[in-house]
């Protein structure tokens, strides 16, 4: 994403991935992650509302890209 977004956005995406998304989902196959898993994860971050919503937005972007690129199997 480095050539498509500002450096600060790339840094934020990297931080969200490293601190929240990968520890939670990094060990699982993409096709094994359900909407319920995402919802539970989002709720678990309810004390950090902005982070929860940014993380949800990034997950949405990642899943959409995975589907576009043919990486996501239903």
C-alpha positions as CSV (number, residue, x, y, z in Angstrom):
1,X,0.0,0.0,0.0
2,X,3.0,2.3,0.3
3,X,2.5,3.9,-3.1
4,X,-1.3,4.3,-2.7
5,X,-1.5,6.0,0.8
6,X,0.3,8.6,2.8
7,X,3.2,7.5,4.9
8,X,1.2,8.2,8.1
9,X,-1.6,6.0,6.9
10,X,0.8,3.2,6.1
11,X,2.3,3.5,9.5
12,X,-1.1,3.4,11.2
13,X,-2.1,0.3,9.1
14,X,1.2,-1.4,10.1
15,X,0.6,-0.6,13.8
16,X,-3.0,-1.9,13.7
17,X,-1.8,-5.1,12.0
18,X,1.1,-5.7,14.4
19,X,-0.7,-4.8,17.6
20,X,-4.3,-6.1,17.0
21,X,-5.1,-8.0,13.8
22,X,-2.1,-10.4,13.5
23,X,-2.1,-11.4,17.2
24,X,-5.8,-12.2,16.9
25,X,-6.1,-13.8,13.5
26,X,-2.5,-14.3,12.2
27,X,-2.5,-18.0,13.0
28,X,-5.8,-18.7,11.1
29,X,-6.6,-19.3,7.5
30,X,-8.5,-16.4,5.9
31,X,-11.5,-18.7,5.0
32,X,-11.8,-19.8,8.6
33,X,-12.4,-16.3,9.9
34,X,-16.2,-15.6,10.3
35,X,-18.2,-12.5,10.6
36,X,-18.9,-13.6,14.2
37,X,-15.1,-13.7,14.9
38,X,-14.8,-10.2,13.5
39,X,-17.7,-8.9,15.5
40,X,-16.3,-10.5,18.7
41,X,-12.9,-9.0,18.0
42,X,-14.5,-5.5,17.4
43,X,-16.5,-5.7,20.6
44,X,-13.3,-6.7,22.5
45,X,-11.8,-3.3,21.6
46,X,-14.9,-1.4,22.9
47,X,-12.7,0.5,25.4
48,X,-10.7,1.9,22.5
49,X,-13.6,3.1,20.2
50,X,-11.4,4.8,17.5
51,X,-9.0,1.9,17.4
52,X,-11.8,-0.6,17.2
53,X,-13.4,1.2,14.3
54,X,-10.1,1.7,12.4
55,X,-9.2,-1.9,12.9
56,X,-12.6,-3.0,11.6
57,X,-12.2,-0.7,8.6
58,X,-8.8,-2.1,7.8
59,X,-10.1,-5.7,8.2
60,X,-12.9,-4.8,5.7
61,X,-10.3,-3.5,3.3
62,X,-8.1,-6.5,3.6
63,X,-11.0,-9.0,3.1
64,X,-12.2,-7.1,0.1
65,X,-8.7,-7.1,-1.4
66,X,-8.3,-10.8,-0.7
67,X,-11.5,-11.5,-2.5
68,X,-10.6,-9.3,-5.5
69,X,-7.2,-11.0,-5.7
70,X,-8.8,-14.5,-5.4
71,X,-7.2,-15.2,-2.0
72,X,-10.4,-15.7,-0.1
73,X,-12.3,-19.0,-0.5
74,X,-15.9,-19.3,0.5
